[in-house]
């Protein structure tokens, strides 16, 4: 009997992800960045979207971080950390997480805390002036 491994888990839908190259480029070129201990967080407020619009998150894991197995492992860990920390980020903001190689050896609870802090900072700093 086949068993669904993901039964009962929430997903990370495409509507909450950055998927297009042009979206990544827009965040890199027009956005700001925040350094945390083991990653760089790039963020940009999306203009024209309603304040209640959900944020979108993307990941860039370059070849310098290792082979395909290591890069995919880093992306899986980041995706799960973002999924668990989703409530920290609100508003129409695009966020790109660019990890360092040290994220592979980092304990997952520490990675989750760092992702949570990065998402919170991105959401706070991307707000328009005068809004709390």
N, C-alpha and C positions, 0 to 999 in steps of 0.2 A: 504494500500500500504506500503510495507516494505521500509524503508529508510536506506541507508548505512551510518552509523555514521562516519566511517573513510574516506569518500569520500573527495578527495582533500588533504589528509594528506600523507606525506611521511612515509615510513615504516622504521623499524630498522631490516634489513634483517639478516639472519643467517650467511651470509658471513662476517658480521661486529661484530659478537658476539663470545665470548669464550664459548664453549659448553661442551668440554670434561674435565673430571676430571684431566686427565694427563696434559692438557694445564694449568689449574689452579695451579697444583702442581709445574709445571716447573716455572711459574711466581713467586710463593711463595719461592721456594728453590733457584733459580738462579738469581732472579731479585732484584730490589731495592725498597725501599718504601719512600713515602713522606707523611707527616702528614699535613692535612689541618684542619680547625677548627672543622668540623663535620664528617670527614671521613679520612680513610687511603687509599692512592693510591699506589698500587703495580704495577710496570711496568718492562718490559723486552723487549729488542730489539730482533726481530726475525732475526737470521742470515740466509743468503742464499736467502732472498727475495729481490726483486728489490726495490730501494728507493721510487718509486712511489706507492708501495703496500699500501693498506688501512690498518689502524690500526684495532685491534679487542678489544672489551671491554666486560668484564664479571662483574657480581655482586655476592657478597656473603653477605647474610643477615641471620645471625644465630638466633637460637631460643631464645637467651638471649635478643633479641630486641623486643620480644613480640610474640603473637599468630600469626596464619597463616594470619589473616586479616591484621594485622599491618605490617607484613613482606611483604606481597604482595603489600600493599599500598606503602611501601618504594621502592620496586623494580619498580613499575609503575612510580613513581615520578622520580627515577633515570634514568630509560630508556628514559623518555620524555626529561629530562634535557640533557642527552647525545645526543639524536637525534637533539635537538636544538643547541647544542654546538659542533657538529661534526667537523666543519671547524677548530677548534682550535688544533686538533690533526692530525698529518700527519706522514707518514712514516711507515715502518714495525715494529710496536711496539704493544705488548700485554699489556693491562691495566686491572687491577682488582680493582673495587671500593668496599671498605669495610666500610659501613656507621656506624655511632653511632646512638643511639636511638634518639638523638636530631634532626636528619634529618626529623623525622615525624612532629615535631612542627615548623620546619623552613619554612618561607615563600618561595613559589616556586621561586620567582625571586632571592632570596638569595641562594637557593639550586643550581639554574642554574649557577649563578656566581661562586660558589664554584666548581662545576663540571667543568666548563670552565677553571678555574685556575688550577685544578688538571690535566686535560687533556693536557693543555699547558705545565705545568712543566714536565709531563711524556714524552711528545714528545721532549722537549728540552734536557732533561737529558739523554735520551736514544740514542741520536745521537752519531755517532762515533766521536772520537777525531779529531779535525781539521776541522769539518764541521759545518757551521753556519746554 
